């Protein structure tokens, strides 16, 4: 076996990542869904202190920067929940707000 084959092969393999890094970056893929359509949705229930609160969440993602392998985005997630819970000790003369 030739002694120069191993260093030559090693040198050639070390050049391939540098050559690949010099290729122009492909354009970022466009989304197939419109911008007004939410990227995610959740329907759930919270149970705390005897109150049951159904909730609905939607989220949108607004990208600021798209690189070759990563992106920087703003995540907007409005939530709506409804519950009314009164204290267990309620006096007639007290003004106790519901939570």
Secondary structure by P-SEA (a helix, b strand, c coil): cccaaaaaaaaaaaaaaaaaaaccccccccccccccccccccccccccccbbbbbbbbbbbbbccccccbbbbbbbbbbbbbbbbbbcccccccccccc
